[in-house]
Amino acid sequence: MSKVKIGIIGGSGFYKLDALKDPVEKSVTTPFGEPSDALVSGKIEGVDCVVLARHNRKHGIMPTNINYRANIWALKEEGCTHVIVSTACGSLQEAIAPGELVILDQFIDRTTKRAQTFYDGTCGQLPGICHLPVAEPFCSLTRDCLKKAAEASNIPVHPSGTCVTIEGPRFSSKAESFLFKSWGGHVINMTTVPECILAKEAGLCYAAIAMATDYDCWHPHNENVSVELALTTFRENVGKVTQVLCAAVPIIAKLDWTVTIRELKDAVQQNVMI
């Protein structure tokens, strides 16, 4: 049975995890540069975990400039088998109210400026080109663990949802917001892509909890979306996110991930052209 180590990436408003026992900070570098912040290693319920602030703990890195490759590479090199993350989102559907949680299962990519692969010729350790299959971008078994954790914590979640990821840092125009809503998007954010793609390419089991902080700008009666509104809602509800993430850790650790991890690795190796 494969031993697990779980990377936890915190999004906007989520910069530390008090449940992490005996935390130790470690600054690292990677072939792709430095990650967003120091890695903070410790244990949750006796399970090895590594926490990383996606935007830096001072929220000093805008979405486009996050070094997603360095973040994922650093967690992989630290021995992580899984990555579970939080992300603040706008809701594109009436049924997903501000403060509610969504376990993402699909994305629509509207980014334009981000490296989406490790296999671009800049790292000698990774020759070739990887045509990664991402029909199912999130790990279904890890998603199930998050759902079980939410149920055990008596926290309602939407069990699936499509995230539209825009480049940012600006919010959407009203026309864009209505368009994304008409496409069937459930939430909108600025960071899921390429993070989930790179995690899959690295062979990591990746799942995300999205918190709706507002109704974006499509909603006729909602307060206009703003940083203040989003962060206020996130701060008021971040306890639910951390509770689910922490409850998921021992659930993940009890399972045998040997087959899942091998299948992830094979999916990459079989699709690298050299």
N, C-alpha and C positions, 0 to 999 in steps of 0.2 A: 504494500500500500504506500503510495507516494506521500511524503510529508509535505504539508502545505505551508506557505508563507504568504501573507496577504498584504498587498500594497493598498493603501487607502489615499485617494487623491481628493482633497477638499477644494470645492469651488468658492465662488464669491460668498463672503460672510462666514466661511468655515476654514479657520486658519490653524486650529489645534484640536487635539482630541484628549480631553481630560481622562478618559477611560484607559488611556495607554499607560501601562505600568512600567516603572523603571526606564523612562525614556532616555535615549542616548542620541545626541546629534552627530551627524557625520556629513561633512562637505565632500562632494565627489565631483569628478569631471568625466566626460565621456568622449568618444570619437566625434560626437556631434556638438560638443560644447558643454556648458554647465546647465544643470537642471534649474528649475525655477527657484529652488531654495534648498537648504540642507535637508537631508533625509533624517527623520526622527524614528528610531527603532525602539521597540518595546514589546510588551505582550498584552493581549486582551483575552481574558478567560484562559490564560496559559498558552495562547497561540501566538506565534511570532508574527508581528505586523510591522509595516513601515509606512509612516505617514508623510505626505508631501503636499505642500500648499501650491495649488496650480498657478495662482497669480502672484506667488510670493506672499509671505505672511504680512507684508505691508501693503498688499494689493498694488504692487508697483509695475506689473506687467500686463499690458493690454492683450486681448485675445489673439490678435495677429502675431504678436511678438513672443508669445509663449513658445519655449523650445520643447515642443511636444516630443520630438525624437529623443532628446536628452532625458526628459522625464521618464519616458517608458524604458529607455535603455538602462538608466540608473536603477530602476526598480527590478528589472530583469537581472542585472549584474549583482544586485543585492540578494538574489535568490528567490524573488517572489514568483509564485506560481499563479497568483490571482491578482486582479486589480478591481476594486470596487470603489465607486466614485459618487460624489454629489455634484449636482449642477443646478444653478438657479435658472429658471426658464420663465418665459411668458406663456400664458395659456392661449391656444387658438380655438378652443372649444368651450362652449357654455358649461358643459358638464364637468369641466376641470376647473374648480374654483381656486382662487389664490389661497395658498397655504396647504393645498393638497399635493400628494406625492404620486409620481408615475414611475413605474418600472419600464424603462425604454426597451423597445425591441427592434426598431427600425430608425433610419435617418434619411433625410433628403439633404444633400450637400449643396450649399450655396456659397461656399468659400471660394476664394480666388487666388490667394497668395501664399499657401502653406505647403510645405513638403509633406507628402502623404505616404512616403515609403522610405525604408532604410536602404533599399537596393537602388541607389542612384549613382553608383560609381565613386562616391566620396569616401567610402569606408572599405579598405582592403579586405576586411574580414568577411564582407558580404558581396561576393562577385555576382554578376548577372543582373537580370531584371525579374522582379516578382510580379506576376499577374495574379494578385490575390483574389480568390473568390470571397465576396462579402454579401452573398444573398441573405445570410443570417449574421449580421455584424456583431451581435452580442451573444455571449455564452448562455445558452438556454438553461443549463444546469445551475449556473451561478445565479441567474435571474430567479429560478425557482427557490434558491436559498434565501434570496432577499424577500420573496413573497412569504415564505414560511416565517422568516424573522419578523416581518410586519404583523402577520397573523398572531404570532406568539406574544407580540408586544401590544396587541389590541389597537394597532394603528391602521386605519383604512388606507389602501393604495389602489390606484388604477393599475391593473396587472399587465398592461401593455400600452404602447404609445409610440407614435412616430415623431421624431424630433427634427425640425428644420434647423440646420446650423447655418447662420449667416456670418459674413466676414467681420462685421462690426468695425470699429467700436460704436458706431451709431446704431440707434434702434431703427426699426422698419418705418417706411412711409405707410400711410393708411392703405394705399393701393397694394403695396407689397403684402401687408398683413392680411388683407382680404384674399389675395392670390394664394398665399400659403395655407390659409384656412380652407380654401376651395380645393386644394390639392389633397386634403385629408390629413394635414399635419395636426398633431395634437398639442405640441408645445414648440417653442422656438428659443434657441440659445446661440451662443457664439463659440462653444468649445468642444462639443462632442466629436466633431470631425476636425482634425484627423486622429484624435486621441484613441478612439475605439478601433480605428483601422490599424494603427501602429501597434496597439496591444495585441491584436489578432496576428499581425505579421511577426511579432515577437514570441508567439506561442503562449500568450497569457490568457487566462480565463477572465473576461472583462464583463462587468455589468454596471449599470448606472441607475441611481435614484435621482429623478428630476423633481424639484419642487417648483410649483407654479407660484410666482411672486406677484403676478398681475395678469390682466387680460390683454396684454399687448395694446395696440391702438385700434383694433377692429371693433371693439365693443362700444356700442353707442352710449352706454350709461356709466362706463368705468372711468375712474380717475386716470388722467393721462400718464402713460408709463414714464418712469423716471428712475434714476439711480436711487434716490431717497426712498421712493415707494418700494422698489424691489428689495433693497437691503432691510428696510423696516419689516416687511413681511417675512423675509428670510430669518432675521433675528428672532422674531416672534415664534417661528416654527422650527428652527434649526434643531431643537431638542428631539423632534420626531425623527429627523434624518439621522442624527448620531445614534439614537436608540436602535433604529433598524440596522444600521451598519454594524454596530457593536454586537447586536443579537445574531447577526448573520455569520460572524466570525466562527463561533464554535460549531454552528450548523455546517459550514463549509468544511471545517477541520475533521468532522466525523465521517466524511464521505471518502470513497476511494476514487481518486482523479486520474489514475494511471491511464485508462483508455482515452479519456477526454483530452489530456495533455498530449498523448501520442498522436491523436487525430489532428490536433491543432498543428503540431510540428510537421506531420506528413502533408497537410494541406499546403503549407508553405513550401516545403522541399519539392513537392511534385509540380509546383507552379513557378519555379525559378528557372528561367532560361539563361544558359551560359554560352 
